[in-house]
């Protein structure tokens, strides 16, 4: 039996790996292309390059002055993925950060699906059902949407891993010290990948625990024991995270995100039922509707689909009075409601209907959480329910129904074509060239800046030979946001409407040069000449030398 289970484990891993290669890689070069679209992938490439570089050069691992001079960047408040960067450092050293990033993007859904497979197997004891449930989680619309640009949000293997530890504890398969150790390490690992998801684990886990206490009467003693386990694990988690936590708590004013984001980055009610551009089948069938979803494809991740909704109905039908199905239904509905945000969107129309998240988001630090990303937890609950339905159906001999619904569910979740970008190669930023032209550790402002260009990639490509008075590793620091120049050049779209403020910004931040790189709109490049600062062309960039105030 154990050998057969071992074969199932290997087969599941190989199947998930094949799916990921087909869906995501589809023959692209891991060396010459960058997975995804937009500017966010450059953040992770910078991360993969910076961590081994910083360790080798004995840099401060909590703060770097390479960006947003003179303030610098606090690593706890940006997307820095230290765990993945350190684990991937051998690949980075051998093959470069682009290759490492691409490998992790391909591996993320594989590992997430595989860990969900083990979770489903523990619950159902059916390898077929576990294979199905693992796929539904690892290749859910949420996962495939985040694949486009957010490695920190789609590397989610530790979420089912944590739930697996909890299930094993409830079944008396683990002792307290084992639970404390495993849960502490898993939570710390999740923190060092995505602090946002780490925080949400406590919110959604706490809600699930409360509902379990309410609906699973026969488990209340063990649930109280689990609560004590959690309290015992807290010191270990705090100890492991203490350097980052202290840095973050002493620099709370560093970050300030737009207050409107939690109202805007939400799941549209109709997206639950109707596909978006992320989905291959049906994604283009409702252009009149999907155009009203949030315009960032990465956040159109709320699609469950009719086949899976039917599976959910079949599972709950006639079982709703039973404790476990009722518990699962309540948390599923609750998690979906939270993903709608504080107020409901329907077909792109912002309604006045207030929702429960409006109350929870008043808690400290949760006001900036983006509700559309809560669908991670919805996807996991859906996968568990679907696996349980399949296991019960197989036991009842309904194999044809299982095959039909499994096929339809697979088809409904097929992702659309995964995009890849060319590496933004610029000769000026090749190793050694910036220092040769501008001197060591030159302080420069690169345009296109912020979300508009690959300035972070160019800094990594140059082996961190210069410092930026801008950059892009997430949203601009709160102290920099009042500058009109930051608003002009950091946010989506660039213009030169406030050149006097740009001069002031350069002088206050110690900017020595403005480097106008490929990708800068011609009108912006032309507008910068009105600064009346000396300009010269080197390689494929134009360099303006910042003059002192006269």
C-alpha positions as CSV (number, residue, x, y, z in Angstrom):
1,X,0.0,0.0,0.0
2,X,2.8,2.5,0.9
3,X,4.6,1.8,-2.4
4,X,1.4,2.4,-4.3
5,X,0.8,5.7,-2.4
6,X,4.4,6.7,-3.2
7,X,3.7,6.2,-6.9
8,X,0.6,8.3,-6.6
9,X,2.7,11.1,-4.9
10,X,5.3,11.0,-7.7
11,X,2.6,10.9,-10.4
12,X,0.8,13.9,-8.9
13,X,4.0,15.9,-8.8
14,X,4.8,15.0,-12.5
15,X,1.2,15.8,-13.6
16,X,1.3,19.2,-11.9
17,X,4.7,19.9,-13.3
18,X,3.6,19.0,-16.8
19,X,0.5,21.3,-16.5
20,X,2.7,24.2,-15.3
21,X,5.2,23.8,-18.1
22,X,2.4,23.6,-20.7
23,X,0.3,26.5,-19.2
24,X,3.2,28.8,-18.3
25,X,6.4,28.0,-20.1
26,X,5.1,26.7,-23.4
27,X,8.5,26.6,-24.9
28,X,9.9,30.0,-23.9
29,X,13.5,30.5,-23.0
30,X,14.1,30.8,-19.2
31,X,17.2,32.7,-19.9
32,X,16.2,35.1,-22.7
33,X,12.6,36.0,-21.6
34,X,10.8,37.1,-18.5
35,X,7.6,35.5,-17.4
36,X,4.6,37.8,-17.0
37,X,3.8,41.3,-18.0
38,X,4.1,44.8,-16.6
39,X,6.8,46.1,-14.2
40,X,6.1,43.8,-11.2
41,X,8.3,41.0,-12.4
42,X,11.3,43.3,-12.2
43,X,10.7,43.6,-8.5
44,X,11.3,39.9,-8.0
45,X,14.3,39.8,-10.3
46,X,15.8,42.6,-8.2
47,X,15.0,40.6,-5.0
48,X,16.6,37.4,-6.4
49,X,19.7,39.4,-7.3
50,X,19.9,41.6,-4.2
51,X,19.7,39.0,-1.4
52,X,22.8,37.0,-2.3
53,X,24.6,40.2,-3.3
54,X,23.7,41.8,0.1
55,X,24.9,38.8,2.1
56,X,28.1,38.6,0.1
57,X,28.8,42.3,0.6
58,X,27.8,42.3,4.3
59,X,24.9,44.7,3.8
60,X,22.1,45.5,6.2
61,X,19.4,42.9,5.5
62,X,16.6,45.0,7.0
63,X,17.3,48.3,5.1
64,X,18.9,49.3,1.8
65,X,19.9,52.7,0.6
66,X,20.0,51.6,-3.1
67,X,16.6,53.0,-3.8
68,X,14.6,56.1,-2.7
69,X,17.7,58.0,-1.5
70,X,18.2,59.5,1.0
71,X,15.4,57.6,2.9
72,X,16.2,54.2,1.6
73,X,13.9,51.1,1.7
74,X,12.8,49.1,4.7
75,X,12.7,45.5,3.5
76,X,9.8,44.5,5.7
77,X,7.5,47.0,4.0
78,X,8.2,46.0,0.4
79,X,7.9,42.9,-1.6
80,X,11.3,41.3,-0.8
81,X,10.7,37.5,-0.7
82,X,13.8,36.8,1.3
83,X,13.1,33.0,1.7
84,X,12.7,32.4,-2.0
85,X,15.7,34.6,-2.8
86,X,18.0,32.8,-0.4
87,X,16.8,29.3,-1.4
88,X,17.2,30.3,-5.1
89,X,20.6,31.9,-4.6
90,X,22.6,29.0,-6.0
91,X,20.6,29.3,-9.2
92,X,21.0,33.1,-9.2
93,X,24.8,32.8,-8.8
94,X,25.1,30.2,-11.6
95,X,22.5,31.4,-14.1
96,X,21.3,34.9,-13.1
97,X,18.2,36.3,-11.4
98,X,16.0,36.2,-14.6
99,X,16.4,32.4,-14.8
100,X,15.8,32.0,-11.1
101,X,12.6,34.1,-11.2
102,X,11.3,32.1,-14.2
103,X,12.0,28.8,-12.5
104,X,10.1,29.9,-9.3
105,X,7.2,31.1,-11.3
106,X,6.8,27.7,-13.0
107,X,7.4,25.8,-9.7
108,X,4.9,27.9,-7.6
109,X,1.7,26.3,-8.8
110,X,3.3,22.9,-8.9
111,X,4.3,23.0,-5.2
112,X,1.0,24.7,-4.2
113,X,-1.0,22.0,-6.0
114,X,1.2,19.2,-4.6
115,X,0.8,20.4,-1.0
116,X,-2.9,20.7,-1.5
117,X,-2.8,17.1,-2.9
118,X,-1.4,15.9,0.4
119,X,-4.0,17.8,2.4
120,X,-6.8,16.4,0.3
121,X,-5.3,12.9,0.6
122,X,-5.2,13.2,4.4
123,X,-8.9,14.2,4.5
124,X,-10.3,11.9,1.8
125,X,-7.9,8.9,1.7
126,X,-8.6,8.9,-2.0
127,X,-5.6,9.5,-4.3
128,X,-7.9,10.3,-7.3
129,X,-9.8,12.8,-5.3
130,X,-6.6,14.3,-3.8
131,X,-5.2,14.7,-7.3
132,X,-8.3,16.6,-8.4
133,X,-8.4,18.8,-5.3
134,X,-4.7,19.6,-5.6
135,X,-5.2,20.7,-9.2
136,X,-8.2,22.9,-8.4
137,X,-6.1,24.8,-5.8
138,X,-2.7,25.0,-7.6
139,X,-4.2,25.9,-10.9
140,X,-7.2,27.9,-9.7
141,X,-8.1,31.2,-11.3
142,X,-6.5,32.9,-8.4
143,X,-3.2,31.1,-8.9
144,X,-3.1,31.7,-12.6
145,X,-4.0,35.3,-12.3
146,X,-1.2,36.0,-9.8
147,X,1.2,34.1,-12.1
148,X,1.2,37.1,-14.4
149,X,3.3,39.2,-12.1
150,X,3.0,38.4,-8.3
151,X,5.3,35.5,-7.2
152,X,4.8,36.4,-3.6
153,X,1.0,35.9,-3.9
154,X,1.0,32.7,-5.9
155,X,3.7,30.8,-4.0
156,X,1.1,29.5,-1.6
157,X,2.2,26.0,-0.8
158,X,2.6,26.8,2.9
159,X,-1.1,27.6,3.3
160,X,-2.3,23.9,2.7
161,X,0.8,22.8,4.6
162,X,-0.4,24.7,7.7
163,X,-3.9,23.3,7.4
164,X,-2.4,19.8,7.0
165,X,-0.6,20.2,10.3
166,X,-3.9,21.3,11.9
167,X,-5.8,18.3,10.6
168,X,-3.1,16.0,11.8
169,X,-3.3,17.6,15.3
170,X,-7.1,17.2,15.4
171,X,-6.6,13.6,14.5
172,X,-4.1,13.1,17.3
173,X,-1.3,12.3,14.8
174,X,1.0,15.1,16.2
175,X,2.0,16.0,19.7
176,X,2.1,19.6,20.9
177,X,5.8,20.2,20.5
178,X,5.6,18.9,16.9
179,X,2.6,21.2,16.1
180,X,4.4,24.2,17.7
181,X,7.6,23.6,15.7
182,X,5.9,22.8,12.4
183,X,3.4,25.6,12.6
184,X,6.0,28.1,13.7
185,X,8.4,27.3,10.9
186,X,5.5,27.3,8.3
187,X,4.2,30.7,9.5
188,X,7.7,32.1,9.5
189,X,8.3,30.8,5.9
190,X,5.1,32.4,4.8
191,X,6.1,35.7,6.4
192,X,9.3,35.7,4.4
193,X,7.4,35.2,1.2
194,X,4.3,37.4,1.6
195,X,3.6,39.4,4.8
196,X,0.1,40.2,3.4
197,X,-0.9,36.5,3.2
198,X,0.8,35.8,6.6
199,X,-1.4,38.4,8.2
200,X,-4.5,37.1,6.5
201,X,-3.8,33.6,7.7
202,X,-4.6,34.8,11.3
203,X,-7.8,36.6,10.2
204,X,-9.2,33.8,8.1
205,X,-7.9,31.1,10.4
206,X,-9.5,32.7,13.4
207,X,-12.8,33.0,11.6
208,X,-12.7,29.4,10.6
209,X,-11.8,28.4,14.2
210,X,-14.8,30.3,15.5
211,X,-17.2,28.7,13.0
212,X,-15.7,25.3,13.8
213,X,-16.4,25.8,17.5
214,X,-20.0,26.7,16.5
215,X,-20.7,23.9,14.1
216,X,-18.4,21.0,15.0
217,X,-19.6,20.3,18.5
218,X,-17.8,16.9,18.7
219,X,-14.4,18.6,18.0
220,X,-14.7,21.4,20.6
221,X,-12.3,19.9,23.1
222,X,-9.7,19.4,20.4
223,X,-10.3,22.8,19.0
224,X,-9.6,24.3,22.4
225,X,-6.4,22.3,22.5
226,X,-5.5,23.6,19.1
227,X,-6.0,27.2,20.4
228,X,-3.5,26.4,23.2
229,X,-1.1,25.1,20.6
230,X,-1.4,28.3,18.7
231,X,-0.6,30.3,21.8
232,X,2.4,28.1,22.4
233,X,3.6,28.6,18.8
234,X,3.4,32.4,19.0
235,X,6.7,32.9,20.9
236,X,8.5,30.8,18.3
237,X,7.0,32.8,15.4
238,X,7.8,36.1,17.1
239,X,11.4,35.0,17.8
240,X,12.0,33.9,14.2
241,X,10.5,37.2,12.8
242,X,11.7,39.6,15.5
243,X,14.3,41.5,13.5
244,X,11.8,42.2,10.7
245,X,9.0,42.9,13.1
246,X,11.0,45.4,15.1
247,X,12.1,47.1,11.9
248,X,8.5,47.3,10.6
249,X,7.0,48.5,13.9
250,X,9.5,51.2,14.4
251,X,8.9,52.5,10.8
252,X,5.2,52.3,10.5
253,X,5.1,55.7,8.9
254,X,7.3,54.5,6.0
255,X,4.4,53.1,4.0
256,X,1.1,54.7,3.0
257,X,-1.1,53.0,0.4
258,X,-4.1,54.7,-1.3
259,X,-7.1,54.5,1.0
260,X,-9.3,53.7,-2.0
261,X,-7.5,50.4,-2.9
262,X,-9.6,48.1,-0.6
263,X,-12.7,49.5,-2.3
264,X,-11.3,49.1,-5.8
265,X,-9.3,45.8,-5.6
266,X,-12.2,43.6,-5.0
267,X,-14.0,40.6,-6.7
268,X,-17.0,41.6,-8.9
269,X,-20.0,39.5,-7.9
270,X,-20.5,38.3,-11.5
271,X,-16.9,37.2,-11.8
272,X,-17.8,34.2,-9.5
273,X,-20.0,32.8,-12.3
274,X,-18.5,34.3,-15.5
275,X,-14.9,34.0,-16.7
276,X,-12.5,36.9,-17.3
277,X,-9.5,37.4,-19.5
278,X,-7.5,35.0,-17.3
279,X,-9.6,32.1,-18.5
280,X,-9.1,30.4,-21.9
281,X,-12.6,29.2,-22.4
282,X,-15.2,31.9,-22.1
283,X,-12.8,34.7,-21.2
284,X,-13.7,36.6,-24.4
285,X,-17.4,35.6,-24.5
286,X,-18.6,38.4,-22.3
287,X,-16.6,41.5,-23.4
288,X,-19.5,43.8,-22.4
289,X,-19.1,42.5,-18.9
290,X,-15.4,41.6,-18.3
291,X,-14.4,45.1,-19.5
292,X,-16.0,46.3,-16.3
293,X,-13.9,44.1,-14.0
294,X,-10.9,45.7,-12.5
295,X,-8.6,46.4,-15.4
296,X,-5.6,44.7,-13.9
297,X,-5.9,41.1,-15.2
298,X,-3.8,40.0,-12.2
299,X,-6.7,40.9,-9.9
300,X,-9.5,39.2,-12.0
301,X,-9.2,36.0,-9.9
302,X,-12.7,35.4,-8.6
303,X,-13.9,32.9,-11.2
304,X,-15.2,29.6,-9.8
305,X,-17.2,28.5,-12.8
306,X,-20.4,26.6,-13.4
307,X,-18.9,23.1,-13.3
308,X,-17.3,23.6,-9.9
309,X,-20.4,25.4,-8.6
310,X,-22.4,22.3,-9.6
311,X,-19.9,20.1,-7.7
312,X,-20.4,22.3,-4.7
313,X,-24.1,22.0,-5.0
314,X,-23.9,18.2,-5.3
315,X,-21.7,18.1,-2.2
316,X,-24.1,20.2,0.0
317,X,-27.3,18.7,-1.4
318,X,-29.0,16.8,1.4
319,X,-26.0,17.2,3.6
320,X,-26.5,20.7,4.8
321,X,-27.8,19.7,8.2
322,X,-24.6,17.7,8.9
323,X,-22.0,19.5,11.0
324,X,-19.0,19.4,8.6
325,X,-20.8,20.3,5.4
326,X,-22.6,23.1,7.2
327,X,-19.3,24.4,8.6
328,X,-17.7,24.3,5.1
329,X,-20.6,26.1,3.5
330,X,-20.5,28.8,6.1
331,X,-16.8,29.5,5.8
332,X,-17.0,29.3,2.0
333,X,-19.8,31.9,1.9
334,X,-18.0,34.1,4.5
335,X,-14.7,34.0,2.6
336,X,-16.4,34.9,-0.7
337,X,-18.3,37.8,1.0
338,X,-15.0,39.1,2.4
339,X,-13.4,39.0,-1.1
340,X,-16.2,41.3,-2.3
341,X,-14.6,44.0,-0.1
342,X,-16.4,46.6,2.0
343,X,-19.0,47.4,-0.7
344,X,-20.3,45.2,-3.5
345,X,-19.4,45.6,-7.2
346,X,-21.8,44.0,-9.7
347,X,-20.9,44.1,-13.4
348,X,-18.6,47.0,-12.8
349,X,-21.2,49.0,-11.0
350,X,-20.3,50.1,-7.5
351,X,-23.3,49.5,-5.3
352,X,-24.1,51.0,-1.9
353,X,-24.5,47.6,-0.3
354,X,-22.2,47.4,2.7
355,X,-20.5,44.1,3.4
356,X,-18.8,42.5,6.5
357,X,-15.3,43.4,5.5
358,X,-16.1,47.1,6.1
359,X,-16.0,46.2,9.8
360,X,-12.9,43.9,9.8
361,X,-10.8,46.4,7.8
362,X,-10.9,48.8,10.7
363,X,-8.5,46.6,12.5
364,X,-4.8,47.7,12.6
365,X,-2.9,47.2,9.3
366,X,-5.9,45.4,7.7
367,X,-7.2,48.6,6.2
368,X,-4.7,48.2,3.3
369,X,-5.4,44.5,2.6
370,X,-6.8,44.0,-0.9
371,X,-10.0,41.9,-0.8
372,X,-9.5,40.3,-4.2
373,X,-6.6,38.4,-2.9
374,X,-8.7,36.7,-0.2
375,X,-9.8,34.4,-3.0
376,X,-6.7,32.4,-2.2
377,X,-8.6,31.0,0.8
378,X,-11.8,30.5,-1.2
379,X,-9.8,28.5,-3.7
380,X,-8.5,26.2,-1.0
381,X,-11.9,25.6,0.5
382,X,-13.4,24.9,-2.9
383,X,-10.6,22.4,-3.6
384,X,-11.2,20.6,-0.4
385,X,-15.0,20.4,-0.9
386,X,-14.5,19.2,-4.5
387,X,-12.1,16.5,-3.4
388,X,-14.5,15.3,-0.7
389,X,-17.3,15.2,-3.2
390,X,-15.2,13.1,-5.6
391,X,-14.1,10.7,-2.9
392,X,-17.7,10.1,-1.8
393,X,-18.9,9.8,-5.4
394,X,-16.2,7.2,-6.2
395,X,-17.2,5.2,-3.1
396,X,-20.8,5.3,-4.3
397,X,-19.8,4.0,-7.8
398,X,-20.6,7.2,-9.7
399,X,-17.5,7.1,-11.8
400,X,-19.1,8.4,-15.0
401,X,-20.4,11.5,-13.1
402,X,-17.0,12.0,-11.6
403,X,-15.2,11.8,-15.0
404,X,-17.7,14.2,-16.6
405,X,-17.6,16.8,-13.8
406,X,-13.8,16.4,-13.5
407,X,-13.4,17.0,-17.2
408,X,-15.7,20.0,-17.2
409,X,-14.0,21.5,-14.1
410,X,-10.6,21.1,-15.8
411,X,-11.8,22.8,-19.0
412,X,-13.4,25.7,-17.1
413,X,-10.2,26.5,-15.3
414,X,-7.9,26.3,-18.3
415,X,-5.8,29.6,-18.2
416,X,-5.4,31.9,-21.2
417,X,-2.1,32.3,-22.9
418,X,0.6,33.2,-20.4
419,X,2.6,36.2,-21.6
420,X,6.4,36.6,-21.6
421,X,8.5,39.7,-22.0
422,X,11.8,40.3,-23.7
423,X,14.6,41.2,-21.3
424,X,14.9,45.1,-21.4
425,X,18.6,45.0,-22.3
426,X,20.2,48.4,-22.3
427,X,23.9,48.6,-23.0
428,X,24.5,51.5,-20.5
429,X,23.4,49.3,-17.6
430,X,25.7,46.4,-18.3
431,X,28.1,45.6,-15.4
432,X,30.9,48.2,-15.1
433,X,29.5,50.8,-17.6
434,X,27.6,53.0,-15.2
435,X,30.6,53.3,-12.9
436,X,32.9,54.0,-15.8
437,X,30.6,56.8,-17.0
438,X,29.4,58.4,-13.8
439,X,31.7,57.1,-11.1
440,X,31.2,54.6,-8.3
441,X,27.9,54.7,-6.4
442,X,26.4,57.5,-8.5
443,X,23.1,58.7,-7.3
444,X,20.7,58.8,-10.3
445,X,17.0,59.1,-11.2
446,X,16.1,56.8,-14.0
447,X,13.3,57.6,-16.4
448,X,11.0,55.8,-17.1
449,X,10.6,55.5,-13.3
450,X,8.4,53.6,-10.9
451,X,5.8,51.4,-12.4
452,X,6.4,52.8,-15.8
453,X,9.7,51.0,-16.5
454,X,12.3,48.4,-15.5
455,X,14.6,50.6,-13.4
456,X,14.9,47.9,-10.7
457,X,15.9,45.4,-13.4
458,X,18.6,47.8,-14.7
459,X,20.0,48.3,-11.2
460,X,20.3,44.5,-10.7
461,X,21.8,44.1,-14.1
462,X,24.5,46.6,-13.2
463,X,25.4,44.6,-10.2
464,X,24.0,47.4,-7.9
465,X,26.7,49.8,-9.0
466,X,24.6,52.9,-8.5
467,X,21.9,54.3,-6.2
468,X,18.5,55.5,-7.2
469,X,16.6,58.5,-5.9
470,X,13.5,56.7,-7.1
471,X,12.9,53.0,-8.0
472,X,10.2,50.4,-8.0
473,X,9.9,47.8,-5.3
474,X,6.3,48.5,-4.5
475,X,4.5,51.7,-3.7
476,X,6.5,54.9,-3.2
477,X,7.5,55.6,0.5
478,X,5.0,57.9,2.3
479,X,7.7,60.6,2.7
480,X,8.2,60.8,-1.0
481,X,4.6,60.9,-2.1
482,X,4.0,64.6,-1.6
483,X,6.5,65.5,-4.3
484,X,4.7,66.3,-7.6
485,X,7.7,64.9,-9.4
486,X,7.0,61.5,-7.8
487,X,3.4,61.7,-8.9
488,X,4.5,62.7,-12.4
489,X,7.0,60.0,-12.9
490,X,6.3,57.2,-10.5
491,X,2.6,56.5,-11.1
492,X,1.2,55.0,-14.3
493,X,1.8,57.4,-17.1
494,X,4.5,60.1,-17.2
495,X,4.5,63.8,-17.9
496,X,6.7,66.9,-17.3
497,X,4.1,69.3,-15.9
498,X,6.1,70.2,-12.8
499,X,9.7,70.7,-13.8
500,X,10.4,73.1,-10.9
501,X,9.3,70.4,-8.5
502,X,11.5,67.9,-10.3
503,X,14.4,70.3,-9.8
504,X,13.6,70.6,-6.1
505,X,13.2,66.9,-5.8
506,X,16.6,66.2,-7.4
507,X,18.3,68.7,-5.1
508,X,16.7,67.5,-1.9
509,X,17.4,63.8,-2.6
510,X,21.0,64.4,-3.7
511,X,20.3,63.3,-7.3
512,X,23.5,63.7,-9.4
513,X,22.1,62.6,-12.8
514,X,18.8,62.0,-14.5
515,X,19.2,59.0,-16.9
516,X,16.7,59.0,-19.7
517,X,16.5,55.4,-20.9
518,X,14.8,53.5,-23.7
519,X,11.0,53.4,-23.1
520,X,10.7,57.1,-22.2
521,X,7.9,58.7,-24.3
522,X,9.4,61.2,-26.8
523,X,7.4,64.1,-25.4
524,X,8.7,63.4,-21.9
525,X,12.3,63.2,-23.1
526,X,11.8,66.5,-25.0
527,X,10.2,68.1,-22.0
528,X,13.2,67.3,-19.8
529,X,15.4,69.5,-22.0
530,X,13.5,72.5,-20.5
531,X,15.4,71.8,-17.2
532,X,18.3,73.5,-19.0
533,X,20.8,71.1,-17.4
534,X,23.8,69.8,-19.4
535,X,22.9,66.7,-21.4
536,X,25.0,64.1,-23.1
537,X,24.3,60.8,-24.8
538,X,26.1,57.7,-23.8
539,X,25.3,54.3,-25.4
540,X,21.5,54.2,-25.6
541,X,20.7,56.7,-22.8
542,X,20.7,60.5,-22.4
543,X,22.2,61.8,-19.2
544,X,21.3,65.1,-17.6
545,X,23.7,66.4,-15.0
546,X,21.9,68.0,-12.1
547,X,23.2,71.5,-11.4
548,X,23.3,73.0,-7.9
549,X,20.7,75.7,-7.1
550,X,21.7,79.1,-8.2
